[in-house]
Each structure stands twice: as structure tokens, then as C-alpha cells.
Amino acid sequence: MPKIYQYKLVLLGESAVGKSSLVLRFVKNSFSDHQESTIGVDKDTLKFEIWDTAGQERYNSLAPMYYRGAHAAVVDSFERAKKWVTELLRNASPNIVIALVGNKLDLATHRQVTLEEGQAYADEANLLFTEASARSGDGVSEAFIKIAKKLPKTEQQMASPRLAPDARRVDLNRSGAESYPTTNRCC
Amino acid sequence: MAFRSFVAPVDLAEMLSFRLMHSYDKKEENVKLRTFVTLRQWLCHYYEIDFGEDYVKQPILDAIEKIRGRRLELTLADQQILNKLKKYVNREELAPEELSRDPLRGTYLAGNSSMSSSSESTGSVSWFKKLGRRIRKVIKGDNIEEEVVAGDESSAVSPSIDTGQLSWFDGSISLGYQWTKCDDLATKYGKHSCLAVEYTGIMAEHLCLIESKWFHSVSWTELLSYPHRAQSIDSCIEHFNQMCQWMISEILRAPSHNEQAVIIQKLIRITLKCLGYSNFNSVMQIMLALQNPSVEGLHQAWKRLNEYERSLYEDLVVFVSPLRNFRNIRKAMELQEVACTPCIPFTGLYLSDLSSNRERPGNCDIGCDLVPWFRHQTAARIIKQFKAFQSADRLFSFTLRPELYRYLLSCCQQTQEDQPP
């Protein structure tokens, strides 16, 4: 029987690198409006709780609140990636999966970081690396699927049956920071 | 104090002294505390009027000597009461000026029951509980009643402290003066943190004044253009981070677990107080500092907090949590929007709203010349909300202690230097 797992995923990066667009593209496009941000991997279903730091990137003191208890982190900007990775490894949960996503693939002429450069750094720091474009939608769901495949599927991550799936739908009309009603503290 | 209006001061002093002696003889804790509080209240508020002549003070001083002379078994708290009372009578000490004595003694230490600690803390405990109910209400989303806590016990007593208004202070003061004053306070605090020494109310008020200054410096055009061309917002955020850093370092540099616990519980109280003043920015700062991994890891210090304080902290954590897009804070801020009381919202929420609004895909695709009307409308609505809090009638009117104000500001700025680039 297919199981349902639930993960907390946090988006980190500079402002205006397109984090929110990336999520919106992932949630809105790859799946229809009325579904959750879920991914099917090997018959099992994975649910992401996506926390977006939109607009609050410079509140350094706020970041720990976001990445606490996160199972995965998507780092969007290459320049600050090193800083984020050290901070995450020090303070976040030890098994956190970190993915470096190069966004704005469609603006290839303005490319600042080569594919090799990104890949080399990611290999060195043991990160996932992908490139995507929120505008065209290329590579967006692939990035999330890559993360999903790397996440550990343990009993702890099983979504609790108490929460009806409908209650945890991403509410796009409110704003970027998505989260879900849970009875427990999430961070 | 109703007696004051029809009893001569000297008679009243005699009656109260007798009551105090009696309570010590019979070991009636409640009466003792109540008498002390009454006497203190009287001494603090009516000193100029009633205690001009020495013979009025005499009965109280006599009573103190007599109680001491009887060699009763006095607990630490009892002795404190007597010492304090004597100081009040001789006008050696004003209520908010706690600096001359050991800073940690009067504060309510966790682990003691509220009765055995000094009486001033019992007053604040009941106040504390009141606020606790208040914050639960905020969390549950009920309407908050009008300011319960404004004008608390400590802010009421400040007759001879040199005071000034914010506007006065913002004028030109030479730098040299500023530094000597700051150093002065720093030497007074010694190795203790100013958070442990100063009164909760005073600290909360000064945090409000500081935040208010930063908040009113933000212009709405910058809010719209953020993250580009937004100098005031950048400095605002930098200040926010510095405040957080400063609080964290204040906790961490405390010499003992006990003092760390004192600072932590003081910060929890300041948070509640700030919540009462609708200063959401400070609430966020303090709560982020307390939730920082390095502070949360101080198990020894946290263990020293009592159950009630911890439950308050848990409530506050829920209050500031980013769950459901900062639902609780948003709700509380919405309630403040209609009221015309001073309020400092958490700017980060507006920034995140505006940024999500910007990144929201429009109805038309790229290459379309149509104006994204709805997006502009939403942005205008958000800015309007923000501007409403900046109106001139929403300034705090607290009494400012310039030296403390400057001390706090200089502390934050130093924190910035300590940070790695």
C-alpha cells in the first residue's frame, strides 16, 4: 500500500532571486490548483510543507526559526550558498538535505555561474545541484523530485492520519510563506 | 491610602508602623507584605507632601529598629523589607533606581515561591498573570480590551530622575557627553547585564521608544521599491538583527546560570509588556533571541524558570511562530489597526507580503502591455496599512531616561562590530 510522507522544506536565498516564483511554479504548474504540493516516488506519496522566507531574507535572526526542524532546504543564490550551508549544518537538523538550485535558466545570456562551477561546489559540499527556470517552468519539478528521492523515508515522516489532506493544501491566495495547521509546534 | 485624606501623617505613620511590628511578631506574612507595600506606596508618591518633617518619619524608623532589636528569626526576605523601607524613609533610593543595591536581589528568582521572595515581586507576579491571560486572549483571537497594563507601578515613580522627551533628545548632544554618560551606566552595571538590573517596565518603554524611532524613519516609497533603493529599511533590518544579537550575547555572557535565568525571565516579562504596548517589533526580537539555538541550549538556565513562566514562554512561542503565515501576530496587528493607540508592527510581514505580491504571476504573460492592476491594488492596500501605523498620534509618550536610551543604542552598535563580516 502506498504510504504518505510529510516533510518540511525551507527556501533560503537572497531577495529577488525568484524563490517565491519557483514555489509558485512548482505548486501551480506541475500539479493542478486543487492539489497539494505532493510528489509520487516509488508508489509512495511525499508531501512538502514549503516555508518561504520571501521578503525577510535580510532578517538574519529570523532564519533559524524557518530552518529549525526542516528536512530539506533549497538554497537559491550561489554567492551566499556557502554561508547558508555552514549555518544549516551547524544549527539545523543533522540529516537535512540541501539542494542548490540555480534559477533563471531562461536568462542564459546573463549567466553568472557556469554549470560546472555550480556542480563542482555542490559535489564538494555534498549538495544536490540543479538548474531551473521559474518563468518557463523548466527543471522546476525535477528539482523537487531530486530532493524527494534523497529524503529518508522513515516512520517518523509518515503523515499523521489526524490531519485531513484537504486541510494542508497550499493557500496561494494569502502569500508566499506556506504552512499548515498542525496541532504541534512546527519549529 | 484612603486613610491619608483624614488622618494626620504622623498618626498614619504610627498606625502603619504598629501594624508592621505586629505582623513581624505574629508572623503574619500577608499583613507584613501588605503593610510594606502600603508604606512604600506612601513614601514614593507623597514624600514631598507628608514627610517634610522628621517627626513623621520617626515612628517608621523606630519600628524598624525595634523589630531588629527583638532578634526574631528574620528570613532574607524580611531583612530585605526592612532595609528597603529604611532606604525609602531616608530617601536614599527611588523605586526605579535599583542600581545602588545588588542588582539581582530584588528580582523575582525562579524556584522561590512568590511569597518568600520580596514583596515587590508579588506585585509583578499578579501583573504577570494578568498579562498571561491577555496574551492567551490574543492567541485565541478574542478582542483585546483596552490597555490593562499602561502606567504600571514602576513608571509611576520617577520624580527626580532627569527626564526628557524623545524629541528633545534627538537634538544635538555632543558626542563626548554621550560617551561619558554611557560609560557611567556601564560601570554602574558592572559585570551584570542591564537587562537584569533595570526594571521591566522601564526597559520595555525604552525598547518601544527605540523601535518607534526606527519605525517612523521608514518611508513608504522605499517599502515599495524594496529590496532596491531602500536605505532606511536596510538600516531598520540591520538594527533588528543587532538587537537580537545583543540580547543573545547579554544572556550568554552572564556569569552564572542563575543570572542567565534571571535575564531570560526578565526578557519574557519585557516581551509581555511590549505586547501590551503593541510593540510587535520588540516582541519578535526578544522571542527570536530566546529561540536562538545557542540560547535554547542553556538547559541549566531554563530549568530554573518555574512552570508558569515556561508556559508563558510556550504561549509566546506559539504567538510569534511563522505557522500559517504568522497568523497570530497578523491577527493582533489587525486589531491594532482600528485602535488609535501607539503601535509598532513587525515590518518583516509587510516586506514579505509585498515581495510575494511582486512575484505572483500576473494574469497576462510576458510581452503583454497590460498593467497588472490587481497587483498594484494589493500593494497599495498593504502600504496603506503600514502607513496607518505611522500617523503622528501613534507616538509613545513615555518618560525617557536619556542615559539608558543611549546606553541601549550604543550596546547594539557595538554588537554589530563584534559580528564577523
Interface residues (C-beta under 8 A of the other chain):
Chain A: S15 A16 G18 S20 S21 L24 K28 W51 D52 T53 A54 G55 Q56 E57 R58 Y59 N60 S61 L62 P64 M65 Y66 R68 N91 R135 R174 S175 G176 A177 E178 S179 Y180 P181 T182 R185 C186 C187
Chain B: Y226 P227 D234 I237 E238 F240 N241 C244 Q245 M284 Q285 L288 A289 Q291 N292 P293 V317 V318 S321 P322 L323 R324 N325 F326 G348 Y350 L351 S352 D353 L354 S355 S356 N357 E359 R360 P361 I366
